Amino acid sequence: MRNRRCCRQRPEQAQSVVLRNPAPDFGEYRGTFFEDKLDVTLGVRAPFFRRNLTNNCYTIAGNSSDAYCTSQTAAQVAANATTAAFGLPYKNRIKAYDAVLPNVGFTYSIFDHLSTFGSYAKGVSVPKTDNLYSFDDVKIAPVAEVQPEKTDSFDLGLRYSSRIIQAQVAAWYISYKNRIISSTVQLEGGGTQSLDRNVGKVESKGIDASLGIQPIKHVSLYGFVSYLDSELKNDATNPLTGEVLVATKGKFVVETPEWQYGGRAQVSFDPVSVGAQVKHTGSRWITDVNDLRAAGYTVVDLDARLDLKMFGLDNTFFQLNVSNLLKERYFGNLSTNTIASNNPRLTFGAPRTFIGSVHFGF
């Protein structure tokens, strides 16, 4: 008699198919007004998502990456106090999601080279299949089933475009309902898995600005800066009783830097081009209650390309990339959690890395 628990369900143990309409219903109107100065776009789409779930093993409550696989009969499983609470294997369990998502946008040419733009759009993000294997909708009901995330997004900005200068600044605002946060968790047998959780209503707003300059043909410069404010609007509550479990209202959203900025410079003189770029990512909160934070970091990358046309190889070049040139030590992936005592895990970012490659074109 064989019993086994698997850290990640194998293809023959659990199956999942994500089906979407081959051509989701959508419609769009585009119009031009005021002597072609104003362009308007109106649209709506209605995506449909369907999860067709099959689990050939027993469901363990709250575990989407673990299952009880056995050759025992159902009666033998039910007779064991530990396994009696597990959900029976199932086939063709359906979870379906749909939404109607309108959008509107415009661009207006103020004068030559300068224009303004704006848009509004509804969006949706549905739970991943992994999240649905922690319950079976029959014997095991979800304590906190991940709900679809819905958004209302607005942006408004200015854009300047000429032969030498490309510049843009935009302010934006996003209101989230049932914001989904992804966390990377360590599995018992090694490896990791990304699981999601809802953190309620979230409001995010910010300003993005960029500037690109090409003073001469052979030199290009680019810089950007981004400021973001993202705030949780609800406390973490028990979904069954409404009891406040953790005071998260007013806290900053995890894994979200307040500031990001950087730039790139590139010089090209045939057959050689060399570029360097730098990006700073500000500090990020690791927990929903903001009691643990990962420090900000700055990464510098370098790249160089040599065209091999001189050797009779058309459309062929050698490229060298160096990432993290200055050997910055930082945390790349954050396994976020509600509070620090839940022991979130952090993963170091990549060290200095050299990559050389030859690209052939035909």
Buried (B, 14 or more C-beta within 10 A) or exposed (E): EEEEBBBBBEEEBBBBEEEEEEEEEEEEEEEEEEEEEBBBBBBBBBBEBBBBBBBBBBBBBEBBBBBBBBEBEEEEBBEEEEBEBBBBBBEEBEBEBBBEBEBBBBBBBEEEEBBBBBBBBBBBBBBBBBBBBBBBBEBBEBEBBBBBBBBEBBBBBBBBEEEEEBBBBBBBBBBBBBBBBBBBBEEEEEEBBBBBBBBBBBBBBBBBBBBBEBEEEEEBEBBBBBBBBBBBBBBBBEBEEEEEEBEBBEBBBBBBBBBBBBBBBBEBEEBEBBBBBBBBBBEBBBBBBBEBBBEBBBBBBBBBBBBBEEEEBEEBBBBBBBBBBEEBEBBEBBBBBBBBEEEBBBEEBEEEEEEEEEEEEE
